[in-house]
């Protein structure tokens, strides 16, 4: 028979269990180090970029491209509108002639022209003798220059019979080589003022005066030597040109009322 008692066997097994537990504890990794290692491994497995993407609103790639395109269009539009100058202007027609416009020497009576003393381009002075003729009673009748300037057109010739008031010569007043007289419709004339810039078919210039009273288009046609089809009255505008031009040249003008960028206009409307 064995000499071991049940109590002794129980104590021995208990001792072996305790020894095993102590040995396991001695060889186990540090709990704090194990926790840190676990956290590090966890962070390694986290996709930060993916987490940020999931946190943002869900917008497709095509939507982002569209938004960028819209932004670029807006920027381009702002750049364009800041550089493009919008011009407001009033159109006018006339002639390179100083005020009051073309002056016409006329026959003072019914005559037969006997002598014409001037030709196109000749300078004349006020009261200068331009032509002579014979009246119905055989009397001599003289045609005198009503103003100084330059003969633009000789309109009568020796031997020609003229009635009272018939044109003998047209005269461009002194200074017509660097002046323009233009007509604008009465409805547009309020926009025109002294000092405005003028861009015309004969060069640039500046408005020097605006006639206060409108006149019939037919009268303006006579003063300017052009055909004006407007049925409404017109206002004559005097312009000084920046450089000399041929006297009597036709003038198509644009009077600049205002200039501003498109962006400034948009901001003003806003």
MARDRENGU-87236 format. One record per residue (C-alpha): residue in one letter; y, z, x; residue number from 1. Coordinates in pm, 1 decimal, decimal comma, always signed. Each point is the difference from the previous one (the first is absolute). Layout:
BEGIN
ATOM  r         v         w         u    k
ATOM  a         Y         Z         X  NUM
...
//
This chain:
BEGIN
ATOM  r         v         w         u    k
ATOM  x      +0,0      +0,0      +0,0    1
ATOM  x    +343,1     -73,0    +107,7    2
ATOM  x    +224,0    +284,8     +93,4    3
ATOM  x    +310,8    -150,2    -167,2    4
ATOM  x    +126,7    +153,5    -314,7    5
ATOM  x    +176,4    -187,6    -281,9    6
ATOM  x    +324,0    +173,0     +83,6    7
ATOM  x     -17,5    -107,9    +360,4    8
ATOM  x     -58,6    -363,3    -101,6    9
ATOM  x    +295,7      +9,0    -233,9   10
ATOM  x    +231,2    +133,4    +270,7   11
ATOM  x    -118,5    -263,6    +246,0   12
ATOM  x     +71,3    -288,1    -242,8   13
ATOM  x    +340,3    +143,6     -78,8   14
ATOM  x     +85,2     +14,0    +367,2   15
ATOM  x    -108,8    -359,7     +53,8   16
ATOM  x    +222,5    -121,1    -288,0   17
ATOM  x    +301,7    +184,2    +136,4   18
ATOM  x     -61,5    -140,7    +348,3   19
ATOM  x     -12,0    -353,5    -144,7   20
ATOM  x    +327,0     +51,2    -188,4   21
ATOM  x    +178,4    +136,5    +309,0   22
ATOM  x    -127,6    -289,7    +208,5   23
ATOM  x    +122,6    -253,4    -256,8   24
ATOM  x    +341,7    +160,0      -8,9   25
ATOM  x     +28,4      -0,5    +377,6   26
ATOM  x     -78,9    -373,2     +19,3   27
ATOM  x    +204,9    -112,3    -305,0   28
ATOM  x    +329,0    -199,0     +69,8   29
ATOM  x    +328,8    +176,8     -46,4   30
ATOM  x     +93,1      -6,9    -369,1   31
ATOM  x    +365,8     -86,0     +66,3   32
ATOM  x     -92,9    -281,3    +237,2   33
ATOM  x    -247,8    -130,5    -253,8   34
ATOM  x    +271,1      +3,9    -271,4   35
ATOM  x    +246,1    -183,9    +222,9   36
ATOM  x    -263,1    -255,0     +90,2   37
ATOM  x     -74,4     -56,0    -367,9   38
ATOM  x    +369,0     -51,2     -82,4   39
ATOM  x     +39,5    -248,6    +285,1   40
ATOM  x    -297,4    -200,4    -118,9   41
ATOM  x    +140,5      +5,1    -351,5   42
ATOM  x    +338,9    -131,4    +112,4   43
ATOM  x    -166,9    -274,2    +199,6   44
ATOM  x    -158,6    -124,6    -318,0   45
ATOM  x    +327,5      -1,7    -198,8   46
ATOM  x    +174,7    -345,1     -14,2   47
ATOM  x    +368,2    +102,7      -4,3   48
ATOM  x    +125,2    -353,3     -65,2   49
ATOM  x    -232,4     -35,0    -295,7   50
ATOM  x    +114,7    +335,0    -137,8   51
ATOM  x    +367,7    -111,3     +25,7   52
ATOM  x     -78,6    -330,2    -169,3   53
ATOM  x    -170,4    +185,0    -284,4   54
ATOM  x    +302,5    +226,7     -33,3   55
ATOM  x    +240,9    -295,6     -37,8   56
ATOM  x     +40,6    -193,4    -326,9   57
ATOM  x    -257,4    -271,1     -35,4   58
ATOM  x    +188,6    -325,9     +90,4   59
ATOM  x    -191,5    -309,6     +92,6   60
ATOM  x     +66,7    -200,9    +315,8   61
ATOM  x    +131,5    -291,4    -204,9   62
ATOM  x    +243,3    +233,5    -176,5   63
ATOM  x    +129,6    +125,1    +334,9   64
ATOM  x     +46,5    -359,6    +118,1   65
ATOM  x    +189,0     -82,1    -318,3   66
ATOM  x    +226,8    +303,2     +42,3   67
ATOM  x     +76,4     -94,2    +358,8   68
ATOM  x     +75,9    -355,9    -110,8   69
ATOM  x    +241,1    +122,4    -266,0   70
ATOM  x    +173,5    +223,7    +253,8   71
ATOM  x     +40,9    -291,5    +241,0   72
ATOM  x    +142,1    -218,8    -276,2   73
ATOM  x    +251,6    +270,6     -90,6   74
ATOM  x    +107,0     +40,8    +362,7   75
ATOM  x     +33,0    -376,8     +43,8   76
ATOM  x    +204,5     -21,1    -319,6   77
ATOM  x    +238,0    +270,2    +119,7   78
ATOM  x     +46,3    -172,7    +335,2   79
ATOM  x     +61,2    -333,1    -172,9   80
ATOM  x    +244,6    +140,2    -254,3   81
ATOM  x    +192,8    +178,9    +273,5   82
ATOM  x     +50,2    -325,4    +188,9   83
ATOM  x     +64,1    -249,0    -279,7   84
ATOM  x    +364,8     -29,3    -100,7   85
ATOM  x     +69,5     -87,7    -361,6   86
ATOM  x    +321,8    -198,3     -48,4   87
ATOM  x    +199,8      -8,5    -321,8   88
ATOM  x    +237,9    -294,7     -16,3   89
ATOM  x    +217,3    -219,0    -221,4   90
ATOM  x     -24,7    -377,4     +28,6   91
ATOM  x    +315,0    -211,5     +18,1   92
ATOM  x    +102,2    -361,6     +55,0   93
ATOM  x    +321,6    -143,3    +135,1   94
ATOM  x    +162,3    -178,3    +288,2   95
ATOM  x    +141,7     +65,2    +345,3   96
ATOM  x    +358,9     +18,2    -119,1   97
ATOM  x    +265,9    +266,9     +18,8   98
ATOM  x    +153,0    +150,4    -313,2   99
ATOM  x    +122,1    -108,9    -246,6  100
ATOM  x    -244,4    -289,1     +39,6  101
ATOM  x     +40,4    -375,8     +16,2  102
ATOM  x    +358,5    -105,9     -64,9  103
ATOM  x     +62,8    -342,5    -154,3  104
ATOM  x    +314,7    -209,2     +45,1  105
ATOM  x     +65,3    -193,1    -321,6  106
ATOM  x    +227,3    -280,0    -113,1  107
ATOM  x    +320,5    +133,4    -159,8  108
ATOM  x     +22,2    -301,8    -231,4  109
ATOM  x    -148,0    -334,8     -95,7  110
ATOM  x     +21,6    -201,6    +319,3  111
ATOM  x    -138,3    -285,8    +198,8  112
ATOM  x     -85,8    +125,1    +347,0  113
ATOM  x    +191,4    -184,5    +268,2  114
ATOM  x     -86,8    +205,8    +307,5  115
ATOM  x    -242,7    +279,7     +88,3  116
ATOM  x    +100,8    +186,0    +314,3  117
ATOM  x    -304,7    +223,7     +54,2  118
ATOM  x    -375,6     -30,8     +57,0  119
ATOM  x    -300,8    +230,0      -5,0  120
ATOM  x     +24,9    +276,6    +258,7  121
ATOM  x    +376,3     -22,1     +54,4  122
ATOM  x    +188,5    +330,3     +24,0  123
ATOM  x    +282,9     +41,3    -249,2  124
ATOM  x    +276,0    +249,8     -64,4  125
ATOM  x    +141,9    +118,6    -332,9  126
ATOM  x    +238,3    -259,8    -144,9  127
ATOM  x    -109,2    -274,6    +238,6  128
ATOM  x     +26,2    -357,1    -134,0  129
ATOM  x    -348,4    -130,0     -70,2  130
ATOM  x     +62,1    -324,8    -188,1  131
ATOM  x    +262,5    -205,7    -185,1  132
ATOM  x     -14,2    -215,9    -307,4  133
ATOM  x    +212,1    -193,8    -248,5  134
ATOM  x     +68,0    +135,0    -345,4  135
ATOM  x     +26,2    -191,9    -325,9  136
ATOM  x    +375,3     -41,0     +51,5  137
ATOM  x     -43,6    -125,2    +355,7  138
ATOM  x     +97,3    +333,9    +143,0  139
ATOM  x    -168,9    +145,7    +308,0  140
ATOM  x    -224,1    +297,5     -65,8  141
ATOM  x    -122,0    +225,6    +279,6  142
ATOM  x    -321,8    +200,3     +14,7  143
ATOM  x     +40,2    +321,3    +200,4  144
ATOM  x    -254,6    +247,4    +141,2  145
ATOM  x     -16,5    +311,0    -222,2  146
ATOM  x    -138,5    +211,5    +286,9  147
ATOM  x     -68,8     -11,3    +370,0  148
ATOM  x    -342,4     -60,7    +143,2  149
ATOM  x    -225,4    -296,1     +65,3  150
ATOM  x     -47,5    -310,9    -212,7  151
ATOM  x    -356,5     +17,7    -126,3  152
ATOM  x      -9,5    -319,0    -203,2  153
ATOM  x    +244,1    -286,2     -48,8  154
ATOM  x     -33,3     -81,5    -368,7  155
ATOM  x    +257,5    -279,5     -52,2  156
ATOM  x     +79,7    -323,5    +180,8  157
ATOM  x    +287,1    -248,8     +24,4  158
ATOM  x     +23,5    -233,0    -301,3  159
ATOM  x    -182,7    +238,6    -228,5  160
ATOM  x    +157,2     +90,5    -335,1  161
ATOM  x      +4,1    +369,7     -76,3  162
ATOM  x     +82,9    +195,3    -310,5  163
ATOM  x    +195,3    +321,5      +7,4  164
ATOM  x    -215,5    +278,7    +145,1  165
ATOM  x    -247,6    -234,6    +167,2  166
ATOM  x    -143,5    +129,4    +329,3  167
ATOM  x    +140,2    -144,7    +320,6  168
ATOM  x    -160,6    +226,2    +261,8  169
ATOM  x    -193,8    +326,7     +23,3  170
ATOM  x    +102,1    +255,8    +259,4  171
ATOM  x    -195,3    +285,6    +157,0  172
ATOM  x    +237,5    +293,8     +62,8  173
ATOM  x     +68,3    +131,6    +349,0  174
ATOM  x    -286,7    +214,7    +128,6  175
ATOM  x    -274,6    -185,1    -185,6  176
ATOM  x    -201,4     -41,0    +320,7  177
ATOM  x     -89,7    +369,9      -4,2  178
ATOM  x      +8,1     +86,4    -368,8  179
ATOM  x    -213,0     -50,7    -307,4  180
ATOM  x     +88,2     +22,5    -366,2  181
ATOM  x    -303,1     +58,0    -220,7  182
ATOM  x     -58,1     +59,4    -369,9  183
ATOM  x    -230,4    +255,5    -160,7  184
ATOM  x     -71,4     +44,6    -371,9  185
ATOM  x    +223,9    +257,5    -163,2  186
ATOM  x    -306,6    +205,6     -95,4  187
ATOM  x     -86,9     +45,8    +369,8  188
ATOM  x    +350,5     +42,4    +138,9  189
ATOM  x     +11,9    +378,4     -51,6  190
ATOM  x    -257,8     +38,3    +278,6  191
ATOM  x    +225,2    -174,2    +253,3  192
ATOM  x    +261,7    +190,0    +198,3  193
ATOM  x    +213,5     -45,5    +308,9  194
ATOM  x    -186,4     +50,6    +326,1  195
ATOM  x    -343,8    -117,1    -114,1  196
ATOM  x    -189,9    -223,6    +239,2  197
ATOM  x     -59,0    -363,6     -90,1  198
ATOM  x    -283,3    -224,3    +115,5  199
ATOM  x     +67,0    -366,8     -72,7  200
ATOM  x    -107,7    -353,9     +76,7  201
ATOM  x    +289,5     -33,5    +246,4  202
ATOM  x     -29,2    +339,9    +167,5  203
ATOM  x     +60,6    +367,7     -52,8  204
ATOM  x    +318,5    +165,9    -115,9  205
ATOM  x    +164,3    +283,2    -189,0  206
ATOM  x    +155,6     +27,7    -344,5  207
ATOM  x    +378,4     +38,4     +39,6  208
ATOM  x    +110,5      -5,0    -363,4  209
ATOM  x    -132,6     -29,0    -353,3  210
ATOM  x    +216,6    -168,2    -260,8  211
ATOM  x     +80,3    +244,8    -275,6  212
ATOM  x     -15,8    -245,6    -290,2  213
ATOM  x    -286,2    -235,0     -89,2  214
ATOM  x     +79,1    -367,8     -51,4  215
ATOM  x    -178,1    -277,0    -192,1  216
ATOM  x    -278,8    -171,0    +191,3  217
ATOM  x    +173,5    -336,8     -39,2  218
ATOM  x    +310,9    +131,7    +178,7  219
ATOM  x    -212,5    +145,9    +277,6  220
ATOM  x    -168,8    -338,4     +37,3  221
ATOM  x    +342,0    -158,1     +54,7  222
ATOM  x    +108,9    +258,9    +257,3  223
ATOM  x    -326,6     -21,7    +191,5  224
ATOM  x     -76,9    -367,8     -43,1  225
ATOM  x    -351,4     +74,5    -123,5  226
ATOM  x    -182,9     -12,3    -329,9  227
ATOM  x     -58,0    +343,3    -152,1  228
ATOM  x    -237,4      -7,4    -294,9  229
ATOM  x     +56,3    +359,9    -110,0  230
ATOM  x    +126,9     +27,3    -353,8  231
ATOM  x    +135,5    +349,8     +59,4  232
ATOM  x    +323,3     +59,6    +194,1  233
ATOM  x     -21,1     +50,1    +375,1  234
ATOM  x    +180,2    +214,8    +253,4  235
ATOM  x    +119,0    -143,7    +331,4  236
ATOM  x     -88,7    +189,4    +316,8  237
ATOM  x    +184,9     -50,6    +330,0  238
ATOM  x    -209,6     +19,2    +315,6  239
ATOM  x    +103,6      -5,3    +364,5  240
ATOM  x    -264,2    -169,7    +216,2  241
ATOM  x    -109,3    +136,8    +335,2  242
ATOM  x     +31,2    -340,8    +168,8  243
ATOM  x    +189,3    -323,7     -70,7  244
ATOM  x    -175,2    -266,5    -209,4  245
ATOM  x     +83,4    -347,6    -120,5  246
ATOM  x    +277,2     +20,1    -258,3  247
ATOM  x    -112,1     -85,7    -350,6  248
ATOM  x    -371,9     +61,9     +60,0  249
ATOM  x    -209,3     +94,9    -301,6  250
ATOM  x     -92,5    +366,8      +1,5  251
ATOM  x    -302,1    +168,4    -154,5  252
ATOM  x     +43,9    +371,3     +52,7  253
ATOM  x    -179,3    +327,2     -49,4  254
ATOM  x    +222,3    +307,4     -21,0  255
ATOM  x    -193,8    +304,8    +122,7  256
ATOM  x     +55,5    +281,9    -247,4  257
ATOM  x    -239,8    +253,1    +156,3  258
ATOM  x    -273,3     +32,0    +260,6  259
ATOM  x    -259,8    +276,3     +14,8  260
ATOM  x    -362,4     +44,5     +92,3  261
ATOM  x    -269,2     -13,6    -264,6  262
ATOM  x     -94,6    +358,3     +87,1  263
ATOM  x    +357,8    +114,7     -68,3  264
ATOM  x     -10,2    -170,0    -338,5  265
ATOM  x    -330,1    +169,5     -85,0  266
ATOM  x    +133,9    +339,7    +107,3  267
ATOM  x    +312,8     -49,7    -209,7  268
ATOM  x    -208,1     -85,1    -306,7  269
ATOM  x    -207,8    +308,7     +60,2  270
//
